[in-house]
């Protein structure tokens, strides 16, 4: 038998490895690519709006082929839901971590300061595209997504309630705590429309404040000085 004939015989065929096939490089990096996709979508949804952003735009922004987002999400609406859900989950985790750093005897005013400062960071700090998208693209969510995002939002805001009630009892918060919570979140969230970091070029002095400055101003606006 010739060498050529032996090479073509069934016995010489390569054996298939047992078990699951090895993942490709893209599959091994699946989690990272998904995170890049969600972050890129959040940035474009915030800059351009949900309706004006196509999946092709999102794919191009993160260096994917135009159809690749559908490997991770079945639709642009599903991607919007992921942006909001992951944004709220991250905001909740950051808020809990910020509160955990406070000493056990921290006053309600000190705890509210931490809550306000952290909220400004979530809205305006690094990686701050997620929550503004939630605020201004809420109506584009599907019903089931809206319910889940609303559940996380309620958990996030619930951590403010004991501090507002305590401050009201101490006479430092004049308004009803339930109404005050709505008013405070409305005022803080609107800063996403006008705020420019101190390094920005805006001529508006109020928009060039630091996040610490914004926090101090917010507390002065809503709270009375302790007696």
N, C-alpha and C positions, 0 to 999 in steps of 0.2 A: 504494500500500500504506500502510495506516495505521500509526501508531506502535505501537499495540497489537499489530497483526499481526506487525510486525517483532520485537517483544519475545518473541513466542511461537515464532518460527521457529527451526529447528535451528541456524542460523548464530549466533544470539544466545546459545546455551547456553554457560555458563562452561566453560572448558577445565580438564580435570583436570591437576594438576601431575604431572610425570614423576618417576620414582624412588619411593622408599619414602614412605609417608604420614608426616606429622609426628606425633611422639609427643605424647600428652596431657601435662598437667602432672604427673599421677600417675605416668605411665610415665617421664618424665624424672627424677623423684625416686625411682625404683624402688630404687636402692641404699640411699638414706637410710631409706626406709620399711622395707626389710628389716632394716637394723641396729636401728631402733627396735623392730621386732617381736621380734627375738632378745633384745634387752636387756629388753624388757617381759616376755617369757616367762621369762627367767632370774629376774627379780625375783619374779614370782608363783609360779614353781615352788619357789623357795627359801622364800617366806613361807607358801604354802598347801599345797605338795606337788604332785607331778605329777598324781596321780589326782584331786585335788580341784579342779584348775584346768581350766576349759573353754576352748576356742578363742574362745568368745564373751567370756569374761573377759579374755583376752589382747587381743583386738581392741578392747574398750572401754578398756583401760588405755593404748593407744597412739592412741586416737582414730580407729579404723577401723570400717567396717561389719563385722557379725558374720561374713560369708563371705569377707572380704578376705584373711585369713591363708592361705587355700587357693590364692590367686594365687601365693604365694611358696613354700608348703610343702604337700605332698600330704596330710599328716596331722599330728596333734599329736605323734606319735612322731617324725616327721621333724624337727619343730621342736625337740624335746628333743635329738635328735642334733646339730643345728646349735648349740644352746646349749653342749653339752659340747665339740664339736670346736673351735668358735671360742674357747671359754674356754681350752682347752689350748694352742691355737696362740698365743693372746695371752700366756699364762703363759710359754711357751717363749721367745718373742721378748723378753719383759721380762727373763727370767733371763739370756739371752745378752747383752743390752744392759748389765745390771748388772755382769756379769763383765768385759765389755770395758772398763769404766771403771777397773778395777784396774791398778796398775802391773805391769810384767812380772815383777818379783821378789816379788810378794805371796806370803806364806806360806800353806800349806794352812789354817791356822786363820783367817787373814784372809779367804780365799776362802770358807770355810764360813760365816763370819759374814755375808758378802754374800748367800750362798745362802739362809740362814735368814731374814735380814731381808727379802729379796725375796719369799720364800714367805709370810711373814706379811702383806706388802702385798697379794699376790695373794688371800689368803684373807680379809683383814679390812679392807683399805683401800678407797678409792673404786672403784666398779664391781667389787665383789667377790662378786657373786651367782653367777657362772658356775661356779667351782670347787666351792663347797659343793653346788651342784646335782649336779655330777658325783659327789661323794662319797656323797651320800645317795639319789640316784635311779638308781644304776648298773643295778639289776635291770630297770628299765623300758626300757632300750635294746634295740633290735633287734640281732640277732647281728652283722650286717655293720657297724653303727655301733659296737658294742662293740669289735670288732677294731681299727678305725681309732683310736678314742679311746685304747685301750690302747697302741697303737703310739706315739702322741704322749706318753703318760704315761711310757712306758719311756725315751724320749729325754730327757724332762725329768729323770727321776731318775738317768739315767746320768751326768749332769754332776756329781753329788754323789759318785760312786764313787771317782774318783782322790783327792779330798780326804780322804775317810774312810780310804782305804787308807794314804795318806801319814801321817795322824795316828795311825793304829794302829801303823805302823812306827816312829814317833817316841815311842811310849808314851803319847801324850795321849788316845788312845781305847782303853779297856780291852776293849770287846766286839769280837767278830768284825764286820768292816765290813759284811758282807751283812745280818746280823741287826740291827746298829746302824741301818742305813738304814731298815729296816722299822719299828723302834721309834721312830726320830726322826720319820718321817713320820706315824706313828700319833699321837704326842703333839702334833705341830704341828697336824695337821688337826683334832684334837678341839677346838682353841681356837675353831673356828667355832661350837661349841655354847654356849660360856660367855662369850666375850669381849664386853665393853662398852667403847666408847671412853672416854677420860678425861672427855669432856663429858657422858657418860651419867649416869643417876640411880641406877645400881646401888650398893647399900651395900657390895658386896664389893670390898674394896680391891684384891685380886689382879686383878679384872676391869677395873680403871680404869687399868692401866698403859699406857704408850705402846708402840708397836711396837718401839722401840729397847730399852725395858725388857724386853719379852718376849724379844727376841733375846739380850740379855745373860743372862737367866735360863736360856734353853734351852741356851746354850753351857756355862754353869756346871753344868747338870744332866748333860750328856753327856760333857763333856771334862774331863780333868785339867789342872791348871796346868802349863805347860812347865817342865821341870827347869832 
